[in-house]
Amino acid sequence: MTCRKIIHIDMDAFYASVEQRDFPEYKGKPIAVGGGGERGVVAAASYEARKFGVRSAIPGKLAKKKCPDIIFVKPRFEVYKSVSKQIQNIFFEYTDLVEPLSLDEAYLDVTSPKKGKNSATLIAKEIRERILHELSLTASAGISYNKFLAKIASDVNKPNGMYVIHPDKAFEFIEKLPVERFHGVGKVTAQKFKTLGIHNGLDLKEAGLEFILKHFGKNGLFFYDIAHGIDNRPVEPDRDRKSVGAENTFLKDLLDEQELNEAMTELSDILFGRLLKAGLWGKTLTIKVKYHDFLQITRSRTYTDALDNKEDILNQSCELLHENRQTDKPIRLLGISISQLEPIGGKPGKQLKINFRETEEQ
């Protein structure tokens, strides 16, 4: 079987870097793309701002508190989309197997490249050089034999760096990798792993499939596989993103309303950050609830306008949850997703049109 050659390209502080490129007065200064007002949210932060702890999806007020000298810049999403298209055009010169994940990152399968040397490392180096030369932007790259490892590798020498995980070094790399750095593992899941005594890839591998499935459900199989260096997902160039979501299976079943609201707050934060990164909003909000007895329900609500702020996503998610939940039954999993996606922009969602889709499964 041929060993695949996968590159993950991730632009460095993309929105902020475009602003610093186009407006030299911002170079070397802490800037935040987004609003600094009462309800403003940071869409992206320059590396100068990140040194102060400013990150995407945090409130503008908090960004100002962390970095008093921060400069807020109004987003220009049409420009970011145009630049993203230019970057993708470079990718397509080397392979037709390009899977964009958002405006600023993509997977490339260069097992059989269209041009250049038959080396993923050299192709990644050339692509990064071209992005710098042609667009005056920097990109980081990860190279390996599967998507999981390529994505992890792109973060190792960020910003403006590159890292290769060779097949013969993969197990050594994974075993030392902290669980919080595993793709798909957020703060809550990482804490759950640690509570179970799993701190790195070696712990995860030694935990055993039965144990992982018991505590993480269907996601457990993915975690188990990647701990063994297995990720057979292909690069999907025609993948049309239907929804953006976030979910969590709790270590302890939740029943208390305040705990549930806190869980929904964290999920809304994660979801909102993913929407910003993807440059998308959506009109349909769906919550998923799985009870302790494994009864699962989903509830959806569709709006005339797209939901485009974290407060609306959180408030509507909590409303859907508490309108429909069985208050006497503990909950083991919660999820929120947004569908009917459209390019970022538009007005905040308004509850003018409501559609429900209800399913129950045991």
Beta strands, then each sheet from edge to edge (+ up, - down):
strand 1: 6-11
strand 2: 31-34
strand 3: 42-45
strand 4: 71-73
strand 5: 98-102
strand 6: 105-109
strand 7: 139-144
strand 8: 162-164
strand 9: 243-254
strand 10: 280-291
strand 11: 296-307
strand 12: 331-343
strand 13: 359-361
sheet 1: 5+ 6- 1+ 7- 8-
sheet 2: 3+ 2- 4-
sheet 3: 9+ 12- 10+ 11- 13+
end
